[in-house]
Amino acid sequence: MAEELKHLIEQIQKEGVEKASAEAETIVSHAKEKAAKIVAEAQAQAQDMLKKAEIESAAFSQRSAKTLEQAARDLLITIGQGCEKVVTETLGKEVDSALSGETLQKMITDVVLQGEGGATVAVSEADKAALISHCANIAKQSGKSVELVSDNEVLSGFKVVFEGKNVSLDYTGEAIAESLASFLRPELAKTVSGIAREQISK
C-alpha cells in the first residue's frame, strides 16, 4: 500500500512538473513572439522616422539653397541698380557739361543743315541768348528759316522740329545721357555678374 502511494505521488509530481514545464515553455514562446513583434514594430517606426527625417532634411536643404539663390539675385540686382544710378548720374553731368559753347553750336548747325526746310530750335533760357547770333548766321548762310525759342523742359542741349514735320528730334542732355546709358547697361550687368562669380569661386 505504501509502495503504491509513493508511486502515485511520484506520478502526480512528474505530471505536475511536466505540465508546469510545458506551460513555462508556452509562456516563454509567447513572450519571445511578443518581444520579436515589439522589436519589429520599433525597427519599422525607426525606419519611418529616419526616412521622414531624410525627406525633411532634403526639403530644408532645397529651400535653403533656393533662398540663398534668391538673396544672391536680389543682391546683384541691388548692386547693379546702384552702379547704374552712379553711371547715369555721372553721364548726365558729363553730357550737360559737354553740351555747351562750340560743341552745342556745331551740333545745332549740323542738325539744321541736314534737315529739309526751316527749323525751330528749342533751347534752355540760359543758352538762348548765346545762340541768337549763331542761329541767325545759320539761316543767312543756308537760306533756311531758323527760329530759336526757349523751352523750360530743356535743361541742356536742344530739340529741333522741321517745318511740315510732326517729328521732334531730341538732343537734350537727358536724352543723350539715357541713350548712352542704354548701351552701357548690358556691359555693366555683365561686369557686376562677372565680379560676383569671381568672389563666389574664391
Backbone bond lengths (Angstrom), bond angles and torsions (degrees), N, CA, C in turn:
res aa  C-N    CA-C-N  psi(-1)  N-CA   C-N-CA  omega(-1)  CA-C   N-CA-C  phi
1 M - - - 1.468 - - 1.510 110.87 -
2 A 1.282 115.68 -45.60 1.469 121.11 179.44 1.512 110.59 -63.91
3 E 1.347 115.13 -37.01 1.464 119.50 179.74 1.526 110.80 -66.61
4 E 1.300 115.07 -40.11 1.470 119.57 179.08 1.518 110.87 -66.19
5 L 1.330 116.40 -39.11 1.472 121.33 179.32 1.518 110.62 -65.13
6 K 1.312 114.72 -41.23 1.472 120.11 178.85 1.519 110.05 -62.96
7 H 1.335 114.45 -43.96 1.466 119.86 -179.61 1.528 110.63 -63.43
8 L 1.346 116.32 -38.57 1.469 121.52 179.70 1.524 110.92 -66.70
9 I 1.330 115.70 -41.22 1.470 120.03 179.16 1.531 110.20 -63.90
10 E 1.339 114.43 -43.26 1.471 118.69 179.50 1.529 111.06 -62.93
11 Q 1.349 114.78 -40.12 1.454 120.16 179.23 1.522 110.81 -63.18
12 I 1.359 115.19 -42.30 1.475 119.89 179.42 1.519 110.31 -65.41
13 Q 1.331 116.43 -42.15 1.461 120.91 179.51 1.534 111.14 -62.97
14 K 1.333 114.74 -43.32 1.463 120.02 -179.12 1.529 110.83 -62.93
15 E 1.345 114.64 -46.18 1.461 118.60 179.10 1.529 111.04 -63.50
16 G 1.355 116.52 -37.38 1.485 120.52 179.23 1.518 111.80 -65.55
17 V 1.346 114.22 -42.70 1.474 118.47 179.82 1.523 109.92 -65.42
18 E 1.338 115.97 -44.44 1.465 119.28 -179.54 1.526 111.07 -62.00
19 K 1.361 115.22 -42.35 1.461 119.94 179.33 1.529 111.02 -64.22
20 A 1.330 115.63 -43.95 1.470 120.29 179.37 1.522 110.79 -64.11
21 S 1.352 114.55 -39.63 1.466 119.45 179.58 1.518 110.35 -65.24
22 A 1.343 117.49 -41.03 1.461 121.36 179.75 1.527 110.42 -65.59
23 E 1.355 113.84 -42.01 1.469 117.98 179.10 1.534 110.46 -64.64
24 A 1.329 115.51 -40.11 1.466 119.87 179.32 1.528 110.40 -62.83
25 E 1.345 115.89 -43.11 1.465 119.93 179.05 1.534 111.05 -62.75
26 T 1.331 115.16 -39.08 1.467 119.85 178.18 1.525 110.47 -63.68
27 I 1.347 113.85 -45.65 1.479 118.50 179.78 1.526 110.37 -61.75
28 V 1.345 116.02 -45.05 1.471 119.95 179.91 1.526 110.60 -63.08
29 S 1.353 116.61 -41.32 1.461 120.57 179.94 1.535 111.21 -62.90
30 H 1.337 115.26 -44.01 1.478 119.94 177.93 1.528 111.00 -63.45
31 A 1.346 113.97 -40.66 1.468 118.92 -179.89 1.533 110.32 -63.45
32 K 1.361 115.76 -41.91 1.469 119.66 178.82 1.535 111.20 -63.45
33 E 1.350 115.03 -43.72 1.470 119.15 178.87 1.525 111.35 -61.33
34 K 1.339 115.42 -43.42 1.462 120.51 179.81 1.528 110.85 -65.09
35 A 1.329 115.55 -42.53 1.465 120.04 179.11 1.534 110.34 -63.57
36 A 1.337 115.58 -42.52 1.474 119.68 179.65 1.526 110.38 -63.14
37 K 1.337 115.34 -40.01 1.461 119.87 178.63 1.529 110.99 -64.42
38 I 1.357 115.45 -43.23 1.474 120.00 179.00 1.531 110.46 -62.74
39 V 1.328 116.24 -42.38 1.473 120.64 179.52 1.529 110.44 -64.07
40 A 1.339 116.16 -43.48 1.466 120.30 179.97 1.527 110.94 -62.34
41 E 1.343 115.31 -43.49 1.467 119.30 178.91 1.526 111.04 -64.41
42 A 1.347 115.62 -40.56 1.473 120.17 179.24 1.529 110.35 -64.41
43 Q 1.338 116.30 -40.72 1.467 119.92 178.64 1.534 110.77 -65.73
44 A 1.328 116.26 -40.73 1.464 120.25 179.10 1.529 110.52 -63.69
45 Q 1.344 115.99 -43.52 1.475 120.28 178.01 1.525 110.79 -63.09
46 A 1.329 115.44 -41.06 1.467 119.34 179.05 1.523 110.85 -63.38
47 Q 1.345 116.40 -41.34 1.466 120.44 177.90 1.525 111.01 -63.63
48 D 1.341 115.89 -42.54 1.476 120.18 178.61 1.526 110.75 -62.54
49 M 1.340 115.61 -44.36 1.467 119.84 -179.99 1.526 111.23 -64.22
50 L 1.347 115.64 -40.07 1.466 120.09 179.17 1.524 110.83 -65.27
51 K 1.349 115.98 -43.94 1.454 120.45 178.62 1.521 111.61 -62.45
52 K 1.348 115.60 -43.00 1.464 121.02 178.42 1.528 110.74 -62.83
53 A 1.335 115.93 -41.20 1.470 120.52 179.41 1.527 110.57 -64.63
54 E 1.348 116.33 -39.96 1.471 120.26 179.06 1.530 110.97 -64.65
55 I 1.354 116.00 -41.90 1.468 120.52 178.79 1.525 110.59 -63.85
56 E 1.343 116.10 -45.72 1.465 120.52 179.89 1.529 111.10 -64.37
57 S 1.344 115.88 -38.40 1.466 120.01 179.08 1.530 110.69 -65.12
58 A 1.345 116.56 -42.62 1.469 120.57 178.59 1.526 110.83 -64.47
59 A 1.343 115.82 -41.65 1.470 119.91 179.11 1.521 110.69 -64.74
60 F 1.340 116.26 -40.70 1.471 120.51 178.90 1.525 110.60 -63.94
61 S 1.346 115.48 -42.59 1.475 119.57 179.14 1.520 110.64 -62.76
62 Q 1.336 115.85 -40.93 1.464 120.31 -179.99 1.522 110.67 -65.48
63 R 1.352 116.45 -43.96 1.472 120.26 178.29 1.525 110.40 -62.87
64 S 1.333 115.59 -41.36 1.469 119.78 -179.62 1.520 110.71 -63.42
65 A 1.343 115.85 -41.99 1.466 119.85 179.87 1.526 110.71 -63.95
66 K 1.342 116.24 -42.96 1.462 119.99 179.44 1.523 110.85 -65.02
67 T 1.340 115.94 -39.77 1.466 120.06 178.66 1.527 110.99 -62.72
68 L 1.343 115.53 -43.13 1.464 119.87 178.92 1.533 111.37 -65.49
69 E 1.346 115.74 -40.33 1.464 119.30 178.70 1.527 110.79 -62.92
70 Q 1.339 116.26 -42.63 1.461 120.24 179.51 1.518 110.67 -65.26
71 A 1.347 116.01 -41.49 1.468 120.26 178.77 1.529 110.52 -62.54
72 A 1.345 115.99 -40.42 1.465 120.28 178.76 1.530 110.86 -64.54
73 R 1.356 115.61 -42.60 1.473 119.44 178.25 1.524 110.78 -62.68
74 D 1.341 115.77 -44.44 1.472 120.02 -179.97 1.527 110.79 -61.23
75 L 1.350 114.99 -40.97 1.463 119.38 -179.86 1.528 110.74 -64.73
76 L 1.341 116.32 -43.08 1.467 119.90 178.74 1.524 111.39 -62.90
77 I 1.336 115.87 -40.48 1.471 119.85 178.38 1.520 110.16 -62.89
78 T 1.351 116.14 -44.33 1.466 120.35 -179.90 1.521 111.25 -62.58
79 I 1.342 115.38 -44.74 1.473 119.72 179.12 1.525 110.24 -63.61
80 G 1.348 115.70 -44.14 1.461 120.36 179.36 1.513 111.97 -60.33
81 Q 1.342 116.01 -42.97 1.465 119.84 179.42 1.528 110.98 -65.48
82 G 1.344 115.86 -39.01 1.461 119.49 177.83 1.518 112.09 -63.75
83 C 1.339 115.39 -44.23 1.466 120.01 178.13 1.525 110.73 -64.50
84 E 1.332 115.95 -41.68 1.465 120.34 179.95 1.527 110.85 -61.99
85 K 1.337 115.78 -40.24 1.463 119.68 179.37 1.533 111.03 -62.98
86 V 1.343 115.45 -44.33 1.472 120.01 179.40 1.525 110.47 -62.57
87 V 1.355 115.38 -45.01 1.470 119.89 -179.10 1.528 110.43 -63.49
88 T 1.343 116.72 -45.26 1.465 121.06 -178.45 1.524 111.29 -62.91
89 E 1.341 116.03 -43.81 1.467 119.61 179.50 1.529 110.72 -64.13
90 T 1.331 116.04 -41.65 1.468 120.40 179.44 1.527 110.34 -65.18
91 L 1.337 115.65 -43.62 1.465 119.58 177.39 1.519 111.16 -60.10
92 G 1.338 115.58 -44.38 1.460 120.32 -179.60 1.520 111.77 -57.45
93 K 1.328 116.23 -45.06 1.468 120.52 -179.52 1.526 111.15 -65.32
94 E 1.350 115.54 -43.65 1.463 119.84 -178.82 1.529 111.45 -65.70
95 V 1.338 115.75 -41.67 1.467 119.76 -179.94 1.515 110.56 -66.53
96 D 1.342 116.48 -45.23 1.470 119.87 178.30 1.519 111.15 -58.09
97 S 1.330 115.66 -40.07 1.462 120.19 179.67 1.530 111.19 -67.41
98 A 1.347 115.82 -37.70 1.470 119.92 -177.72 1.522 112.65 -74.29
99 L 1.341 117.51 -29.66 1.467 121.02 -177.21 1.527 111.13 -82.24
100 S 1.290 115.32 65.74 1.466 120.74 179.10 1.525 109.23 -153.17
101 G 1.303 115.66 167.91 1.468 121.15 175.08 1.511 113.76 56.69
102 E 1.329 115.86 -135.13 1.462 121.89 -175.54 1.527 112.62 -64.92
103 T 1.335 117.08 -34.07 1.480 119.95 179.42 1.519 110.18 -62.02
104 L 1.316 116.82 -46.22 1.470 120.97 179.70 1.524 110.61 -64.50
105 Q 1.317 117.36 -43.02 1.468 121.24 178.95 1.533 111.14 -60.58
106 K 1.341 116.24 -45.61 1.472 120.16 -179.15 1.523 111.15 -63.35
107 M 1.338 117.29 -41.73 1.467 120.65 -179.66 1.526 110.36 -62.75
108 I 1.328 117.22 -44.95 1.463 120.95 179.51 1.531 110.00 -61.72
109 T 1.332 116.30 -44.52 1.469 120.98 179.22 1.527 111.01 -58.57
110 D 1.329 116.94 -50.20 1.462 121.51 -177.57 1.525 111.65 -61.33
111 V 1.334 116.91 -44.68 1.467 120.52 -177.28 1.526 110.68 -67.09
112 V 1.338 117.69 -44.60 1.465 121.39 -177.94 1.527 110.77 -65.49
113 L 1.336 117.60 -43.07 1.463 120.79 -177.98 1.527 112.48 -69.69
114 Q 1.334 117.50 -28.84 1.457 120.46 179.78 1.531 112.28 -78.42
115 G 1.318 116.87 -20.01 1.455 120.46 -179.06 1.515 111.77 -82.65
116 E 1.320 115.06 167.92 1.465 120.87 178.53 1.523 109.60 -100.57
117 G 1.327 116.42 131.70 1.465 120.85 177.70 1.517 112.56 78.45
118 G 1.343 114.51 -171.51 1.458 120.11 -178.80 1.511 111.92 -72.98
119 A 1.335 114.96 167.32 1.456 119.28 -176.29 1.526 110.67 -141.98
120 T 1.335 114.30 149.62 1.462 121.02 171.89 1.516 107.01 -109.77
121 V 1.330 114.70 121.96 1.463 120.17 -177.66 1.524 108.57 -108.50
122 A 1.347 115.92 122.96 1.464 121.37 179.52 1.514 109.52 -104.95
123 V 1.334 116.37 126.95 1.463 122.12 179.52 1.527 108.99 -131.74
124 S 1.320 116.14 176.76 1.460 119.50 176.21 1.525 109.53 -73.04
125 E 1.303 116.21 159.14 1.464 120.99 178.85 1.520 110.50 -59.28
126 A 1.338 116.02 -35.61 1.465 120.26 -178.62 1.523 111.95 -67.58
127 D 1.353 117.78 -35.30 1.468 121.18 -178.02 1.529 112.79 -84.47
128 K 1.312 117.36 -20.82 1.461 120.45 -172.75 1.528 112.53 -58.43
129 A 1.309 116.91 -48.04 1.466 120.83 -177.42 1.522 111.86 -58.95
130 A 1.353 116.51 -38.65 1.466 120.70 -177.31 1.526 112.21 -76.10
131 L 1.354 117.85 -16.02 1.469 120.83 -175.30 1.530 114.11 -106.04
132 I 1.329 118.41 -3.91 1.470 121.07 -177.18 1.521 111.33 -58.10
133 S 1.323 116.53 -52.49 1.470 119.72 -177.32 1.528 111.11 -67.95
134 H 1.327 117.52 -34.77 1.462 121.33 179.97 1.531 110.67 -64.91
135 C 1.326 117.62 -44.75 1.472 121.38 179.36 1.539 110.59 -67.22
136 A 1.342 116.17 -33.72 1.464 120.04 176.41 1.524 110.27 -64.02
137 N 1.332 116.61 -38.69 1.462 121.24 178.33 1.530 111.54 -66.92
138 I 1.339 116.22 -38.56 1.469 120.03 177.50 1.525 109.57 -61.21
139 A 1.328 115.48 -46.32 1.472 120.48 -179.51 1.524 110.97 -61.83
140 K 1.332 116.32 -41.88 1.473 121.81 -178.04 1.521 110.80 -65.44
141 Q 1.336 116.42 -43.84 1.464 120.13 -175.75 1.526 112.72 -76.71
142 S 1.336 117.09 -32.40 1.468 120.15 -176.19 1.519 113.50 -95.43
143 G 1.323 116.34 -18.82 1.452 119.63 -176.63 1.523 112.45 77.40
144 K 1.334 116.86 8.44 1.467 121.83 178.58 1.525 109.20 -97.44
145 S 1.333 115.51 150.96 1.463 118.12 174.91 1.524 108.28 -81.43
146 V 1.334 115.58 131.19 1.466 121.28 179.59 1.524 107.77 -127.60
147 E 1.330 115.09 111.31 1.468 119.79 179.54 1.528 108.55 -101.32
148 L 1.305 115.67 127.56 1.464 121.59 -179.84 1.526 108.73 -105.36
149 V 1.353 115.86 122.90 1.471 120.08 179.81 1.528 108.88 -129.55
150 S 1.336 114.99 158.68 1.468 119.64 176.08 1.527 108.75 -98.19
151 D 1.336 115.54 147.10 1.466 122.17 -179.44 1.529 107.65 -137.25
152 N 1.341 115.76 122.00 1.468 119.89 -177.99 1.533 112.98 -64.76
153 E 1.344 117.33 -21.30 1.461 120.46 179.81 1.521 112.41 -80.87
154 V 1.322 116.49 -15.10 1.473 120.50 178.95 1.529 108.14 -91.99
155 L 1.328 115.72 113.65 1.470 120.05 179.62 1.532 111.01 -94.01
156 S 1.311 116.48 -32.20 1.466 121.79 175.52 1.515 107.61 -153.99
157 G 1.350 117.21 159.24 1.450 120.35 -177.74 1.519 110.88 76.90
158 F 1.340 116.93 -150.23 1.469 119.29 -177.05 1.525 111.08 -160.49
159 K 1.324 115.34 165.51 1.461 123.73 170.48 1.520 106.94 -122.27
160 V 1.324 117.31 150.03 1.461 120.05 179.56 1.528 110.17 -138.10
161 V 1.320 115.94 138.15 1.464 122.57 175.43 1.521 107.31 -126.42
162 F 1.336 116.90 128.61 1.463 121.18 179.96 1.530 110.34 -90.73
163 E 1.316 116.29 149.55 1.462 121.49 -178.74 1.526 110.50 -58.52
164 G 1.331 115.47 133.77 1.459 120.24 178.71 1.511 113.93 78.40
165 K 1.307 118.12 2.00 1.471 121.69 179.58 1.530 108.44 -111.78
166 N 1.320 115.53 144.01 1.463 119.87 177.64 1.530 111.74 -101.23
167 V 1.321 115.23 13.82 1.463 120.04 -177.37 1.522 109.73 -105.03
168 S 1.327 115.52 131.26 1.461 120.86 176.19 1.524 108.51 -104.87
169 L 1.328 115.90 124.20 1.460 120.38 177.36 1.523 108.64 -90.43
170 D 1.315 115.63 127.06 1.464 121.50 -173.34 1.527 110.33 -105.44
171 Y 1.327 115.65 110.26 1.460 121.59 176.13 1.529 110.07 -118.12
172 T 1.347 114.97 32.59 1.464 118.58 179.01 1.525 109.46 -75.49
173 G 1.320 115.43 161.08 1.461 119.98 178.98 1.519 111.80 -58.18
174 E 1.332 116.11 -39.19 1.461 120.52 -179.68 1.526 111.31 -62.84
175 A 1.338 116.57 -45.28 1.470 121.00 -178.44 1.523 111.40 -66.87
176 I 1.329 116.72 -41.84 1.472 120.47 -179.45 1.530 110.51 -66.90
177 A 1.340 116.35 -43.07 1.470 120.23 179.42 1.524 110.60 -62.95
178 E 1.331 117.52 -40.93 1.470 120.91 178.93 1.526 110.91 -65.79
179 S 1.332 116.70 -38.82 1.458 120.47 178.22 1.528 111.29 -63.91
180 L 1.334 115.92 -43.68 1.463 120.06 178.21 1.529 110.55 -65.40
181 A 1.328 116.71 -40.38 1.466 120.80 -179.54 1.520 111.51 -63.17
182 S 1.349 116.96 -35.41 1.471 120.55 -179.93 1.528 111.07 -64.42
183 F 1.337 117.14 -31.37 1.461 120.61 176.15 1.528 111.03 -74.00
184 L 1.335 115.58 -32.38 1.463 119.98 -176.34 1.525 113.38 -81.80
185 R 1.343 117.29 -25.23 1.474 120.22 -174.45 1.526 113.49 -55.66
186 P 1.359 119.44 -49.38 1.476 118.42 179.96 1.526 112.53 -60.40
187 E 1.325 116.93 -41.64 1.463 120.59 179.23 1.524 110.83 -66.65
188 L 1.326 115.77 -37.72 1.466 120.63 179.06 1.525 110.02 -64.51
189 A 1.336 116.44 -45.13 1.466 121.35 179.05 1.526 110.30 -61.75
190 K 1.343 116.46 -41.08 1.461 121.35 179.54 1.536 110.67 -64.16
191 T 1.325 115.89 -40.71 1.464 120.43 -179.99 1.521 111.23 -65.08
192 V 1.348 116.65 -46.31 1.475 121.19 -179.67 1.526 110.21 -61.79
193 S 1.347 117.89 -44.35 1.464 121.81 179.70 1.527 110.85 -64.29
194 G 1.332 116.10 -40.24 1.465 120.39 178.93 1.512 111.97 -62.56
195 I 1.319 116.79 -44.05 1.467 120.94 178.81 1.518 110.02 -63.39
196 A 1.340 116.88 -41.60 1.464 120.97 -179.84 1.534 110.85 -62.22
197 R 1.347 116.36 -43.54 1.472 119.80 179.07 1.521 111.26 -63.85
198 E 1.325 117.11 -37.97 1.472 120.29 178.58 1.524 110.76 -63.48
199 Q 1.340 116.92 -41.62 1.455 120.56 -179.38 1.526 111.17 -67.61
200 I 1.337 116.93 -37.32 1.470 120.48 -179.54 1.528 110.68 -68.45
201 S 1.330 117.01 -37.70 1.462 120.66 -176.24 1.525 113.24 -75.62
202 K 1.332 117.24 -12.08 1.486 119.88 -178.71 1.532 110.50 -74.69
